[in-house]
Amino acid sequence: MSKQDFITMPRVQLRQYILDHREDDEAFQTYLDRFTSEDAVIFPAPQSIDDLENFPELHQQNLERLRTTTPGAENTERREKREGGNA
């Protein structure tokens, strides 16, 4: 598979490819580059009890954002609900 295919591959599919082909350093590097891109949204760690109380709302907002931008994100949300909120 060429690097171009990794770049256009949806993130969920690329992640599964990496899990199935752990020896493929090029695919892994492409995944890391996308994960650490400037477009990535970084949420700060909770600093107080108030932050933790707001976490479910912030998490839901992030899931909504992912659902509109990432193919297959609704499957992640269903899996999280089934597993009790852990991705």
C-alpha atoms as one frame of an Amber mdcrd trajectory, in Angstrom:
protein
   0.000   0.000   0.000   1.373   3.392  -0.909   1.742   6.359   1.413  -0.954
   8.202  -0.557  -3.429   5.465   0.329  -2.611   5.927   4.029  -3.159   9.665
   3.769  -6.615   9.343   2.185  -7.672   6.382   4.327 -10.213   7.233   7.050
  -8.630   7.351  10.486 -10.668   4.409  11.820  -9.637   2.253   8.866  -5.982
   3.312   9.178  -6.024   2.430  12.871  -7.390  -1.029  12.092  -4.775  -1.476
   9.354  -2.022  -0.632  11.840  -3.420  -3.104  14.363  -3.474  -5.800  11.668
  -0.015  -4.876  10.249   2.039  -3.837  13.260   5.285  -4.151  11.311   4.289
  -1.427   8.820   6.261   1.564  10.088   5.129   3.816   7.236   1.454   3.364
   8.131   2.178   3.912  11.818   4.127   7.110  11.090   1.287   8.395   8.904
  -1.165   7.712  11.738   1.053   9.554  14.219   1.392  12.511  11.842  -2.380
  12.752  11.537  -2.962  12.289  15.271  -0.532  15.062  16.158  -1.637  17.412
  13.383  -2.195  21.087  14.040  -5.926  20.512  13.475  -6.145  18.126  16.432
  -8.257  19.327  19.332  -6.478  18.906  22.649  -8.472  18.935  25.840  -6.650
  19.894  29.037  -6.613  17.437  31.915  -9.198  18.140  34.615  -7.744  20.358
  37.334 -10.646  20.375  39.777 -13.839  18.634  40.798 -15.763  21.199  38.742
 -13.799  20.163  35.667 -14.717  16.536  36.295 -18.383  17.433  36.719 -18.326
  19.078  33.270 -16.531  16.162  31.622 -19.659  14.298  30.396 -20.866  17.432
  28.612 -17.449  18.086  27.052 -17.146  14.452  26.029 -20.568  14.556  24.356
 -19.582  17.732  22.483 -16.452  15.994  21.224 -18.469  12.955  20.092 -20.842
  15.260  18.198 -17.879  16.953  16.518 -16.398  13.594  15.559 -19.717  12.332
  14.247 -19.902  15.210  11.777 -16.265  14.965  10.626 -15.231  11.294  10.923
 -16.776   8.355   9.059 -17.616   5.543  11.483 -17.604   7.754  14.591 -21.154
   6.729  15.454 -19.853   3.178  15.845 -17.322   4.445  18.381 -20.078   6.158
  20.360 -22.197   2.988  20.409 -19.180   0.955  21.531 -18.431   3.479  24.285
 -21.998   3.271  25.585 -21.853  -0.520  25.491 -18.502  -0.562  27.323 -19.589
   1.957  29.927 -17.979   5.086  28.484 -14.444   3.833  27.803 -13.087   4.094
  24.276
